[in-house]
Amino acid sequence: MVRRVPTDRMEEPTVNEDGWSIKDLLWHMASWDAEIAGELERMREGTFVDHDWGTEAKNASSLKEGRRWDFETAQRAWLASHERALAAMNALPYVSQVVEKWFSEVAYKHPDDHLPELRQFVGEQRPQES
């Protein structure tokens, strides 16, 4: 869906009411994918400790960090972190309930959380029919 957004609008802060851009959304996803990959790696190593994420603080920190980078960097970061999460999942010897919980967050639930705002933004990109 992101491919349908014109390049000159990737950093337009109108994706959601918090003033995120497509770049911000990709960086946000990259940040969480990297976090989940790390958790899955710790599960494989036997060093995982379940904890509270402090989601709002992490989101704010991620947004601030991501705004330092351009769209291409954010896109590369998201692709790399997503691949890392998938690789971490594949490296596990078995899938426990805890593993499924963490993986489902990155692979299924989290992207779905952002689909409505992304769909709305992309819908705004369609040319008006005469």
Rosetta blueprint (number, residue, H / E / L):
1 M L
2 V H
3 R H
4 R H
5 V L
6 P L
7 T H
8 D H
9 R H
10 M L
11 E L
12 E L
13 P L
14 T L
15 V L
16 N L
17 E L
18 D L
19 G L
20 W L
21 S L
22 I H
23 K H
24 D H
25 L H
26 L H
27 W H
28 H H
29 M H
30 A H
31 S H
32 W H
33 D H
34 A H
35 E H
36 I H
37 A H
38 G H
39 E H
40 L H
41 E H
42 R H
43 M H
44 R H
45 E H
46 G L
47 T L
48 F L
49 V L
50 D L
51 H L
52 D L
53 W L
54 G L
55 T H
56 E H
57 A H
58 K H
59 N H
60 A H
61 S H
62 S H
63 L H
64 K H
65 E H
66 G H
67 R L
68 R L
69 W L
70 D L
71 F H
72 E H
73 T H
74 A H
75 Q H
76 R H
77 A H
78 W H
79 L H
80 A H
81 S H
82 H H
83 E H
84 R H
85 A H
86 L H
87 A H
88 A H
89 M H
90 N H
91 A L
92 L L
93 P L
94 Y L
95 V L
96 S L
97 Q H
98 V H
99 V H
100 E H
101 K H
102 W H
103 F H
104 S H
105 E H
106 V H
107 A H
108 Y H
109 K H
110 H H
111 P H
112 D H
113 D H
114 H H
115 L H
116 P H
117 E H
118 L H
119 R H
120 Q H
121 F H
122 V H
123 G H
124 E L
125 Q L
126 R L
127 P L
128 Q L
129 E L
130 S L
